[in-house]
Amino acid sequence: MRIRFFEKEDLPAILAIQKKAPQAAQWQAHDYSRLAVLPGGMILVADLETVTPRKVLGFAAFYRVIDEAEIQNLAVDPEHLRQGVARALLEQAKQRLRGAGTKRCFLEVRAGNKTALELYFSVGFGLYARRKNYYRNPPEDALVLCLELFPPAVGP
Ligand SMILES: CC(C)(COP(=O)(O)OP(=O)(O)OC[C@H]1O[C@@H](n2cnc3c(N)ncnc32)[C@H](O)[C@@H]1OP(=O)(O)O)[C@@H](O)C(=O)NCCC(=O)NCCS
C-alpha cells in the first residue's frame, strides 16, 4: 500500500468509496478538486500501486489554516476495512502536517460512530468538546476531537 497525494483521476474511485461509506461526508466531485488546490488543502489517497489500473483503498481530506488543521473527510473501501488503511493515512498526514508547522488537528464525528472514534483515539486524538444536536438526519451530538502535534516539553 502506498500513501500519495490526490490526483483528479482518483475522483471516480473516491466518490464510489464515499457512497459506500454513509458516515463519510457526501461531497461532490468539485469539493475534492477545489480542496486539493487550496493553499491549506491536502487530500491523501491510499492505493495499491501494484495493481493496474491503480486500486484506491481510501482517502483523507484535510484543511489547514496557519497552525491548525481539520480532518474534513475520511473513508476506506468497505472491502478493505481493518487492514490499517486509515491508520496509514492518518500517520502520513501527521508527518506532513507537522512538517508544515501545524500544532494541532481537529475533527468532528458523530457521537455514535464508534468505529471512527476507536480509530481516532488509537492514533492519539482526545476529546475536546461535545456539540449537542449538531447533526441532522438523524439528529445526533458531534464530538470534537483534537490531536496535539507538538506536545509541550515536560519538565521545568
Ligand atoms: C473509520 C474507518 C475510516 C476506519 O478505517 P480502517 O482502514 O478500517 O481502519 P484501520 O484498519 O486503519 O484501523 C486502525 C484502528 O482503528 C480502530 N478500528 C478500526 N475499525 C474498527 C472497528 N470496526 N472496531 C473497533 N475498532 C476499529 C482499531 O483501533 C484499529 O487498530 P487495530 O486494527 O490494530 O485494532 C472506516 O471504518 C470507514 O471508512 N468508516 C466509514 C466512514 C467514516 O466513519 N469516516 C469517519 C467520519 S468522521
The ligand as an SDF file (V2000), in Angstrom:
LIG
                    3D

 48 50  0  0  0  0  0  0  0  0999 V2000
  -13.4090    4.5960   10.3160 C   0  0  0  0  0  0  0  0  0  0  0  0
  -12.6740    3.9850    9.1240 C   0  0  0  0  0  0  0  0  0  0  0  0
  -12.0830    5.1210    8.2730 C   0  0  0  0  0  0  0  0  0  0  0  0
  -11.5540    3.0700    9.6420 C   0  0  0  0  0  0  0  0  0  0  0  0
  -10.7990    2.6040    8.5150 O   0  0  0  0  0  0  0  0  0  0  0  0
   -9.8920    1.2850    8.5760 P   0  0  0  0  0  0  0  0  0  0  0  0
   -8.9210    1.3720    7.4480 O   0  0  0  0  0  0  0  0  0  0  0  0
  -10.7470    0.0780    8.6320 O   0  0  0  0  0  0  0  0  0  0  0  0
   -9.1240    1.4500    9.9670 O   0  0  0  0  0  0  0  0  0  0  0  0
   -7.7170    0.7680   10.3320 P   0  0  0  0  0  0  0  0  0  0  0  0
   -7.6810   -0.6300    9.7870 O   0  0  0  0  0  0  0  0  0  0  0  0
   -6.5990    1.6710    9.9580 O   0  0  0  0  0  0  0  0  0  0  0  0
   -7.8320    0.6670   11.9240 O   0  0  0  0  0  0  0  0  0  0  0  0
   -6.9730    1.3810   12.7890 C   0  0  0  0  0  0  0  0  0  0  0  0
   -7.5160    1.2370   14.2010 C   0  0  0  0  0  0  0  0  0  0  0  0
   -8.8020    1.8390   14.3160 O   0  0  0  0  0  0  0  0  0  0  0  0
   -9.6300    1.0570   15.2080 C   0  0  0  0  0  0  0  0  0  0  0  0
  -10.7160    0.4360   14.4510 N   0  0  0  0  0  0  0  0  0  0  0  0
  -10.8990    0.4520   13.1150 C   0  0  0  0  0  0  0  0  0  0  0  0
  -12.0340   -0.2080   12.7760 N   0  0  0  0  0  0  0  0  0  0  0  0
  -12.5730   -0.6520   13.9360 C   0  0  0  0  0  0  0  0  0  0  0  0
  -13.7360   -1.4030   14.2480 C   0  0  0  0  0  0  0  0  0  0  0  0
  -14.6010   -1.8210   13.3130 N   0  0  0  0  0  0  0  0  0  0  0  0
  -13.9870   -1.6630   15.5460 N   0  0  0  0  0  0  0  0  0  0  0  0
  -13.1500   -1.2520   16.5260 C   0  0  0  0  0  0  0  0  0  0  0  0
  -12.0070   -0.5350   16.2850 N   0  0  0  0  0  0  0  0  0  0  0  0
  -11.7340   -0.2390   14.9990 C   0  0  0  0  0  0  0  0  0  0  0  0
   -8.7070   -0.0190   15.7870 C   0  0  0  0  0  0  0  0  0  0  0  0
   -8.0530    0.5400   16.9140 O   0  0  0  0  0  0  0  0  0  0  0  0
   -7.7180   -0.1950   14.6450 C   0  0  0  0  0  0  0  0  0  0  0  0
   -6.4920   -0.7710   15.0370 O   0  0  0  0  0  0  0  0  0  0  0  0
   -6.3300   -2.3690   15.0680 P   0  0  0  0  0  0  0  0  0  0  0  0
   -6.9100   -2.9130   13.7850 O   0  0  0  0  0  0  0  0  0  0  0  0
   -4.8510   -2.5610   15.1980 O   0  0  0  0  0  0  0  0  0  0  0  0
   -7.1130   -2.8320   16.2680 O   0  0  0  0  0  0  0  0  0  0  0  0
  -13.6340    3.1040    8.2530 C   0  0  0  0  0  0  0  0  0  0  0  0
  -14.3280    2.2250    9.1040 O   0  0  0  0  0  0  0  0  0  0  0  0
  -14.6370    3.9070    7.4530 C   0  0  0  0  0  0  0  0  0  0  0  0
  -14.3890    4.2720    6.3090 O   0  0  0  0  0  0  0  0  0  0  0  0
  -15.8130    4.2000    8.0450 N   0  0  0  0  0  0  0  0  0  0  0  0
  -16.8790    4.9100    7.3400 C   0  0  0  0  0  0  0  0  0  0  0  0
  -16.5570    6.3810    7.1440 C   0  0  0  0  0  0  0  0  0  0  0  0
  -16.3280    7.1170    8.4580 C   0  0  0  0  0  0  0  0  0  0  0  0
  -16.8780    6.8000    9.5090 O   0  0  0  0  0  0  0  0  0  0  0  0
  -15.4730    8.1540    8.3550 N   0  0  0  0  0  0  0  0  0  0  0  0
  -15.1470    8.9860    9.5010 C   0  0  0  0  0  0  0  0  0  0  0  0
  -16.1260   10.1080    9.5810 C   0  0  0  0  0  0  0  0  0  0  0  0
  -15.6620   11.2340   10.8890 S   0  0  0  0  0  0  0  0  0  0  0  0
  1  2  1  0
  2  3  1  0
  2  4  1  0
  2 36  1  0
  4  5  1  0
  5  6  1  0
  6  7  2  0
  6  8  1  0
  6  9  1  0
  9 10  1  0
 10 11  2  0
 10 12  1  0
 10 13  1  0
 13 14  1  0
 14 15  1  0
 15 16  1  0
 15 30  1  0
 16 17  1  0
 17 18  1  0
 17 28  1  0
 18 19  1  0
 18 27  1  0
 19 20  2  0
 20 21  1  0
 21 22  1  0
 21 27  2  0
 22 23  1  0
 22 24  2  0
 24 25  1  0
 25 26  2  0
 26 27  1  0
 28 29  1  0
 28 30  1  0
 30 31  1  0
 31 32  1  0
 32 33  2  0
 32 34  1  0
 32 35  1  0
 36 37  1  0
 36 38  1  0
 38 39  2  0
 38 40  1  0
 40 41  1  0
 41 42  1  0
 42 43  1  0
 43 44  2  0
 43 45  1  0
 45 46  1  0
 46 47  1  0
 47 48  1  0
M  END
$$$$
